[in-house]
Amino acid sequence: MSTVFLAVGLVLVVEGLAYALAPSFIRRMAEELPKLGDEHLRTFGVVALAIGVGLVYLARSL
């Protein structure tokens, strides 16, 4: 269970950093998001998922 809390905490840290360091970029991204098609969003999601799984695997194996 502590691993779940660690993962959620790290996600919140990264999200918080993005909003704190580049709020105008986040705002522009949010405005452009509805213009992207479902396939582009799905591809981005799968790529992000694969990178995340790879990072978790790497972190757990070190």
N, C-alpha and C positions, 0 to 999 in steps of 0.2 A: 504493500500500500504506500510505503514511503516513496517508492519509485514513481508512482502516479503523481504524488504531490510535487516531487522534484521536477517532473516533466511539465506539469501545469505551471509551476513557478518559473521555469525557464522560458516557456512560451510568453508568459506575462512580462518577463524582463525584456525580451526581444521586442514585443509589441510596444511596451512602454518607451523603450529607447527610440523606436521609429517615430512615435508621436512626439517625443520630447525633442529629438534632434532635427526632424524634417517635417514639421506640420504642414507646410504648404505642399510638399511633395505628396504626402498622404492624401490631402484634399484633392489634388489634381488626379491622383490615381483613382480615388473614389468617384470622381466625375467621369472618368474614361471607362470604368468597369462596365457600365450598362451597354456600352457600344461594342464590346467584344462578344463574339458568338459563343454559343455553348461549347463547341468543340475546342476553341482556344482556351476557355476557362477549364474545361475538363483536362486538357493536355497539361496545362500549368499545374493543376491539382495533382495529377499523377506524378509529374516530375518532382514537385515539392514533397509528395509522399515518399517517393523513392529516395530522395536526398535525406529526408528525415530518418527513414529506416536505416539507411547506411550510416548516418551519424550516430544513431543509437547503438547500432551493432559495433561500430568502431569504439565508442566510449565504453561499452560494456566489456569489450575484449582487451582493453588496455589495462 
